[in-house]
């Protein structure tokens, strides 16, 4: 009888079981496909990568110039993507699919604009109150969905889609009621309500970079601490892994689902405030979705629904967004960046296929080892 020798884990097995490795691989694959498309349309792919380099570092290799303003614009474009990514990721860790981050973002944006216009024009206090209002409004909007899901088993996908429409048209109606508002914008927001900062303006050479960056970084830290270091985070993760087992273990599933969607909504609401008070000097009457909430789904998927991964993923997607005008100046179609983003999401969604491959390999290996032992 032959001696059984345990099978060592192959490099392929280790790679497919590593979420970080899969995310890195699909991003690289997405860029390779984007490069191929640029070549197909008859453009030089070096123009695409030089535009991305300029967005990341401010260095224009074609002209030999450097301007840090591009870095500021990249970071500013990343802020709402990071926050909406955290919104999707936090809900996902509890087993929920928060497709309503766009509505929660809109509610937060609207609340921030209302406080900016009608709140006390006291430096610091003004924008702090606006941020708090945005977070609370987004949290309330998300908490409704969590409560409906836990209490009445209402699909969070259906509920959030419907609430997205209510948020959008409700925002238009409320904003139009503000005195002095036309069909496009409100009056100029008070300086005390804005997130702009003289130091950041100077450091980034007049870019739109603002205090929203620190809101995003603080939100990542809060996400990590709540999810990984607290009892509440353990209950949320347990609920996400197996809702029935969590219930029989004494975990309040209704509470977990409601809290999860409330916190997720708060993150998206803060994204709305960061855009409203950081990127614009006036309140907007929304003419359509900004799509930060929907793009946050892709950010969370690529970031594996973790705080650090979502931060890096948000910076990646923010870089692609800020590189668009630079690519156009190099005769590269800006749509290439959205194609790359879409391909990355498609490839990351194939993770389930990788799991099936691993299961098949494991079954095959077990069958071979059984035959070996029987000989």
Steps between C-alpha positions, in 0.01 A plus 500: 500500500642837400562765763271800470685826449300818572460718196671837530299810413590621153576858406172512301301387804663764719440771244134413443426486872665837566255788460788747469663297224173469308430874525852585385479254212166629371617863514810412297284302256263796466786734413639250248161482329479881501845517340387258230191712428710816467719324244192373314361855458834611359634699795828481687443332842790699641269800493257317730767408752666843490159655579457266796852578619423872482183452702692304765815713525433826315789425263435560129765289328402632155589859592739445787287708741363430846188633671379355829150630425430178310574299815252712694232444237567124510461486878187715486343273237577199719327625816134427407602170338673389821206599719239338274725195476503481881120521493472199272777310682355547849163365392664212312682384814154446653373312198311792345526645150473877536413618152344808660821688576407742220177594676675528835765718334228728358325529837830590665582753230159664538522515879849653479380766257201591718717537812758695298236750391289526815750402771692740727790660305754427771844381380563127550169445681311567178658229288516260795123531539457448126709182512304370799171572327616321185618195695176484701282541192685231308495274805125543540444428130706182522359397838149490354616233256674297771193508722270395215737217413525374857136546600311411185762326282467774238772463236762768562565516125140589415462734797819693428424537129160652582652727767760620249222648288326651803828657613573644156164661437462600865838676481392695191173603664658610829786688335264687269315630808811688616462874429711621208531156342460454127474173307876449523640637827440681827665818617870482590569301817651687797878466528458366855313198366760397246762231555774691319817557698773765437781254574364239259439771237862609528641148519305380194552817296137605493334162442160410643658281769326567830435369849284225353823302458539481879133405534563205265816392685324525837209297362739224391643491852152489656398221260805294595459556874127424506523192281820344632542617861155521658232258613257673267730426207517132600121483511472669160754263344334198658164611364651537156659153507188315619191688606325196652806390697543856630137502615532172689826626654304782662598778260224750423470460126242778466728739687805392298333553163356837600829626645694375199287688250492808725880519514523422128256781424697740720816436297314575176341808655845632590601447137213727397618767745859472378390570143244769587725698733838419348467503122235769452450854626121479462223251565394293202161405366587150385424431136597134524691252707863580580555120498743504792277255684491255211874531440548428869378147433797443270735661752382266777521192279858570398587594860361168634265694730782592740596846620853497359402330178215745440735794562749373240225407257339844535832666424534278191156587364555865591820497299314360198235772530749787540712370210214531249558863391875437486443201274280706271779755464715213371236387249408196710122438531395571860257209483800269528515570875138390546567190293796417725282555808226279357742224408653505848152454651420217259826323576458540875151355467657187354632423846209257539631318196840476666332346804336237278838427344653451843217271607543293186875475555445398863254227404729370229797498739297315765397237244860447387624472859222251580600286203863516615412386851285214368782361286 
